[in-house]
Amino acid sequence: NATFDTEIEPDEVHEHSIGCAYAERDATVAHGSKNFIFTNPYDYPIKLEAYSYKAVVFVNIYKAE
């Protein structure tokens, strides 16, 4: 969902097997087997910052400098 309003298009997405009620679109990530993989379409590096607070996950995408 953090990439939804950007030009970032996924290269590899693993959907949840039982659906997802908390997000419009979502991807499964499992260490060592399933990843959300994308290619940076911009001509500059980007930085992803993720954290959680009280069961809510926040993801910010920045232009890295």
Secondary structure, DSSP 8 states (H G I E B T S, - for coil): -TTTTSS-EEEE----TT--SS-SS----BTTTB--EEE--SSS-EEEEEEEETTEEEEEEEE--
